[in-house]
Amino acid sequence: MAFCFSLILLASFLVYIYQHCQASKQHLFERQTINYPPLDVNGPTPKPEWVTAYDQETKAGRIPQFEPSVKLSSGDIQYDSSLNPTSPKICSWTKGCISPTDINNAPDGMMGVSFDDGPQLATPTLLSFLRTVNQTVTHFMIGSRILENTQGLLTALQQGDHIAVHTWSHPMMSTQSDHAVLGELGWTLQIIYDKTGRLPAYWRPPYGDVDNRVRAIAKNVFGLQTVIWNHDTNDWCLTPQGTSTCGSDGPANEAAVTAEMKGFVKSSKSPGLIILEHELTTHSIAGFINSWSSIKAFGWDTRPIASLFEQPWYQNANGAFDTPITLTSLINASSAVTESKATILPSSQITQNTTQPTTTFKFPEQEQSGSSFSQYAQIPGLVMKTFIIFLSLFLYL
């Protein structure tokens, strides 16, 4: 009888161990179940919850209702003849309207350092340089490039850089339908949150092309602040071979980009600088790298975009190294953070301008892997306990 009881006890422990393994396995792979849109698909289909939130904002009158612009063969955009693109209703940046709600200038004496279109092949070179000068920057990243090169995103974050949104496929956003805007922003937010646990609070429209309709969707549906710039080197013109695709309309080579950067640095410090730069090629980032000594020699206070205004970097975290608040949805993130028992740490060294972390850093995937590993690590102990119990009962018999 006692022997039978011991066998039943052993079987129960083995079943428990098996279930424990299965639960750990499910936990480990939870973050890999999302199917992202295809690379560079224009205006990817938004998730239903984003559409619901958009419908609510539209019903509340917070999304301006007018037709998207049309992209011309020249690359310019055109609105319906009944619309004035520079009016307060439309306020198209491409057509010359600067919205007071956009970030265009840095505070006096400051330089907001940011790079668009990453992660790219040139990203490791840029990150390596930033480490040598102990400087953090903002990366406005494209969702499709993150899907192609997730490690570039993770390395930038681990180094202490600020991650922001630059759409899924890099279209002219004023030409997109409302639902296409939802997809472009939402999926980029989604992949950044999935990979880092952080929900961006800032975005930059490709080509600076934005109007009040797009601004409203970005802000009221997703909580995103629009960021533009006040100086442009056109470094995107340079090819991987160092030649220019822009002819007389842009820099001829790396030296020309560097010269223009140094010219900006020597200009007035009021307002401060936000220069449009790209991490597309080693030649496009060379303008920044070659100008760094001049930037510091002229006394510029260099910061990531959010740190220019002492603002949190993310909607659910203050910076790169604090613990983000877990969200169940990208919608109404600010409300979720407010209602959460967790709190965002106050501004201190968390939103810093250097690459030196203040705490031990873990990505969400690593935390999950670590949790699962610790669960698996308990299994040998369970087996040993089972063996001891079984042996004791056997000897007793």
FENUR-V297039 format. One record per residue. NEAR is the number of other ideal C-beta (glycine too) atoms within 12 Angstrom. D_FIRST is the distance of its C-alpha to the first C-alpha in Angstrom with 2 decimals. Layout:
near:NEAR d_first:D_FIRST
near:NEAR d_first:D_FIRST
This chain:
near:10 d_first:0.00
near:15 d_first:3.79
near:15 d_first:5.35
near:12 d_first:5.18
near:17 d_first:6.28
near:24 d_first:8.73
near:19 d_first:10.02
near:17 d_first:10.75
near:24 d_first:12.42
near:26 d_first:14.36
near:16 d_first:15.53
near:18 d_first:16.73
near:25 d_first:18.71
near:20 d_first:20.25
near:16 d_first:21.35
near:20 d_first:22.90
near:25 d_first:24.73
near:17 d_first:26.11
near:17 d_first:27.36
near:24 d_first:28.87
near:21 d_first:30.76
near:17 d_first:32.07
near:20 d_first:33.28
near:25 d_first:35.04
near:19 d_first:36.71
near:17 d_first:38.05
near:24 d_first:39.40
near:25 d_first:41.11
near:16 d_first:43.05
near:18 d_first:44.01
near:24 d_first:47.55
near:18 d_first:48.26
near:11 d_first:48.09
near:16 d_first:51.72
near:14 d_first:54.25
near:30 d_first:57.58
near:28 d_first:60.94
near:18 d_first:62.63
near:20 d_first:64.68
near:21 d_first:68.03
near:21 d_first:67.81
near:27 d_first:70.42
near:29 d_first:69.27
near:34 d_first:65.60
near:22 d_first:64.03
near:34 d_first:62.83
near:27 d_first:59.41
near:16 d_first:59.50
near:20 d_first:58.82
near:34 d_first:61.89
near:24 d_first:63.99
near:19 d_first:62.81
near:31 d_first:63.80
near:33 d_first:67.12
near:22 d_first:67.79
near:18 d_first:67.24
near:28 d_first:69.62
near:22 d_first:72.17
near:13 d_first:72.03
near:13 d_first:72.58
near:11 d_first:75.69
near:21 d_first:74.50
near:28 d_first:74.88
near:27 d_first:78.56
near:18 d_first:79.30
near:25 d_first:81.65
near:22 d_first:81.59
near:33 d_first:80.37
near:32 d_first:83.05
near:21 d_first:83.80
near:22 d_first:83.80
near:13 d_first:87.12
near:8 d_first:87.79
near:8 d_first:89.38
near:15 d_first:86.06
near:19 d_first:87.39
near:34 d_first:86.08
near:22 d_first:87.95
near:31 d_first:87.28
near:14 d_first:88.64
near:10 d_first:92.33
near:11 d_first:91.66
near:27 d_first:89.58
near:18 d_first:90.94
near:32 d_first:88.39
near:19 d_first:89.70
near:19 d_first:89.61
near:16 d_first:87.20
near:21 d_first:85.33
near:33 d_first:84.58
near:32 d_first:85.11
near:40 d_first:84.54
near:36 d_first:84.30
near:31 d_first:85.47
near:24 d_first:88.62
near:16 d_first:89.32
near:29 d_first:87.67
near:24 d_first:85.75
near:32 d_first:83.32
near:14 d_first:83.07
near:24 d_first:79.30
near:32 d_first:78.93
near:40 d_first:78.59
near:31 d_first:81.68
near:28 d_first:82.84
near:35 d_first:81.29
near:23 d_first:82.49
near:16 d_first:85.59
near:20 d_first:85.05
near:30 d_first:81.60
near:43 d_first:80.53
near:43 d_first:77.52
near:46 d_first:76.10
near:45 d_first:74.29
near:51 d_first:73.75
near:45 d_first:73.24
near:37 d_first:71.61
near:47 d_first:68.79
near:40 d_first:66.58
near:34 d_first:68.84
near:21 d_first:69.43
near:35 d_first:71.69
near:40 d_first:69.06
near:22 d_first:67.67
near:27 d_first:71.25
near:44 d_first:71.90
near:34 d_first:68.68
near:20 d_first:69.47
near:27 d_first:72.91
near:35 d_first:71.61
near:23 d_first:69.28
near:15 d_first:72.25
near:23 d_first:74.23
near:19 d_first:71.25
near:36 d_first:71.97
near:41 d_first:69.77
near:47 d_first:71.05
near:52 d_first:70.16
near:50 d_first:69.08
near:49 d_first:69.79
near:48 d_first:67.38
near:42 d_first:67.37
near:46 d_first:64.08
near:32 d_first:64.58
near:38 d_first:65.28
near:43 d_first:62.08
near:31 d_first:60.14
near:23 d_first:61.89
near:28 d_first:61.62
near:28 d_first:58.83
near:21 d_first:58.88
near:33 d_first:62.46
near:43 d_first:61.39
near:32 d_first:58.51
near:31 d_first:60.70
near:44 d_first:63.40
near:45 d_first:60.99
near:27 d_first:59.30
near:34 d_first:62.77
near:36 d_first:63.49
near:47 d_first:65.70
near:48 d_first:66.06
near:52 d_first:64.93
near:47 d_first:66.79
near:50 d_first:67.28
near:47 d_first:69.89
near:49 d_first:68.72
near:42 d_first:66.76
near:31 d_first:69.69
near:33 d_first:72.72
near:34 d_first:74.95
near:33 d_first:77.91
near:46 d_first:76.02
near:43 d_first:78.91
near:32 d_first:79.02
near:37 d_first:75.42
near:27 d_first:74.39
near:34 d_first:72.37
near:26 d_first:69.13
near:33 d_first:69.94
near:46 d_first:70.41
near:44 d_first:66.99
near:37 d_first:65.45
near:48 d_first:67.39
near:54 d_first:66.43
near:45 d_first:62.98
near:40 d_first:61.51
near:47 d_first:62.97
near:46 d_first:61.46
near:36 d_first:58.14
near:40 d_first:57.90
near:52 d_first:59.00
near:38 d_first:56.44
near:31 d_first:53.65
near:36 d_first:54.48
near:40 d_first:55.37
near:32 d_first:53.95
near:46 d_first:57.56
near:44 d_first:59.68
near:48 d_first:63.36
near:42 d_first:66.04
near:45 d_first:69.06
near:49 d_first:70.44
near:46 d_first:73.62
near:45 d_first:75.16
near:37 d_first:76.12
near:31 d_first:79.90
near:35 d_first:79.96
near:35 d_first:80.23
near:48 d_first:79.09
near:45 d_first:80.51
near:34 d_first:79.58
near:41 d_first:77.42
near:48 d_first:75.24
near:39 d_first:75.29
near:33 d_first:74.07
near:43 d_first:71.14
near:46 d_first:70.13
near:29 d_first:70.40
near:35 d_first:69.37
near:41 d_first:66.49
near:45 d_first:65.12
near:34 d_first:66.56
near:43 d_first:68.53
near:36 d_first:71.72
near:40 d_first:74.40
near:41 d_first:75.86
near:39 d_first:79.08
near:37 d_first:81.40
near:26 d_first:85.00
near:30 d_first:85.74
near:28 d_first:84.97
near:38 d_first:85.55
near:30 d_first:84.70
near:47 d_first:82.64
near:32 d_first:80.72
near:30 d_first:83.82
near:35 d_first:83.03
near:22 d_first:81.28
near:16 d_first:78.90
near:12 d_first:82.04
near:21 d_first:83.88
near:18 d_first:86.37
near:25 d_first:87.00
near:23 d_first:86.41
near:21 d_first:88.59
near:11 d_first:92.03
near:11 d_first:94.49
near:13 d_first:92.18
near:22 d_first:89.75
near:32 d_first:89.42
near:24 d_first:90.53
near:27 d_first:88.11
near:31 d_first:85.86
near:21 d_first:88.90
near:28 d_first:90.11
near:40 d_first:86.77
near:31 d_first:86.86
near:22 d_first:90.44
near:33 d_first:89.64
near:39 d_first:86.63
near:26 d_first:88.81
near:21 d_first:91.42
near:33 d_first:88.94
near:32 d_first:87.82
near:19 d_first:91.45
near:21 d_first:92.06
near:17 d_first:92.08
near:21 d_first:88.98
near:13 d_first:89.50
near:21 d_first:87.49
near:33 d_first:84.74
near:41 d_first:83.60
near:39 d_first:80.96
near:41 d_first:81.65
near:41 d_first:80.15
near:44 d_first:78.55
near:42 d_first:76.26
near:47 d_first:73.71
near:34 d_first:74.58
near:33 d_first:76.03
near:29 d_first:76.82
near:38 d_first:80.43
near:43 d_first:79.68
near:42 d_first:77.80
near:33 d_first:80.51
near:43 d_first:82.83
near:42 d_first:80.44
near:32 d_first:79.58
near:27 d_first:83.24
near:36 d_first:84.25
near:29 d_first:81.63
near:16 d_first:83.96
near:25 d_first:86.61
near:31 d_first:84.16
near:17 d_first:83.36
near:12 d_first:86.95
near:24 d_first:88.11
near:16 d_first:85.55
near:35 d_first:83.37
near:23 d_first:80.19
near:36 d_first:77.76
near:34 d_first:74.66
near:46 d_first:72.20
near:51 d_first:73.43
near:40 d_first:71.22
near:38 d_first:72.03
near:36 d_first:75.72
near:24 d_first:75.10
near:21 d_first:72.22
near:26 d_first:69.90
near:37 d_first:66.17
near:45 d_first:65.58
near:44 d_first:62.93
near:41 d_first:62.03
near:39 d_first:58.63
near:37 d_first:59.38
near:33 d_first:62.36
near:40 d_first:62.49
near:45 d_first:60.87
near:35 d_first:58.55
near:32 d_first:57.22
near:26 d_first:54.01
near:39 d_first:54.84
near:29 d_first:53.69
near:21 d_first:51.31
near:30 d_first:52.92
near:17 d_first:51.53
near:27 d_first:54.97
near:36 d_first:58.27
near:33 d_first:60.10
near:25 d_first:61.12
near:33 d_first:59.60
near:26 d_first:61.77
near:17 d_first:60.32
near:23 d_first:56.76
near:28 d_first:57.65
near:16 d_first:59.30
near:14 d_first:56.35
near:20 d_first:53.81
near:9 d_first:52.55
near:18 d_first:53.30
near:17 d_first:56.91
near:30 d_first:59.23
near:24 d_first:60.31
near:13 d_first:63.96
near:18 d_first:66.55
near:17 d_first:66.69
near:21 d_first:65.89
near:31 d_first:63.42
near:35 d_first:66.26
near:30 d_first:68.06
near:34 d_first:70.73
near:27 d_first:69.31
near:29 d_first:66.57
near:18 d_first:64.79
near:23 d_first:61.40
near:19 d_first:60.66
near:17 d_first:56.88
near:13 d_first:54.27
near:26 d_first:54.43
near:23 d_first:51.66
near:29 d_first:52.04
near:30 d_first:49.65
near:26 d_first:48.17
near:21 d_first:47.60
near:22 d_first:46.00
near:25 d_first:43.63
near:22 d_first:42.94
near:19 d_first:42.38
near:20 d_first:39.99
near:26 d_first:38.03
near:17 d_first:38.08
near:17 d_first:36.73
near:25 d_first:33.88
near:23 d_first:33.16
near:15 d_first:33.56
near:20 d_first:30.58
near:24 d_first:28.28
near:13 d_first:28.07
near:17 d_first:27.01
near:25 d_first:24.21
near:22 d_first:23.05
near:15 d_first:23.31
near:19 d_first:21.33
near:25 d_first:18.52
near:19 d_first:18.73
near:18 d_first:18.78
near:22 d_first:15.70
near:26 d_first:13.79
near:16 d_first:15.49
near:16 d_first:14.82
near:21 d_first:11.04
near:17 d_first:11.50
near:12 d_first:14.01
near:13 d_first:12.10
near:14 d_first:9.67
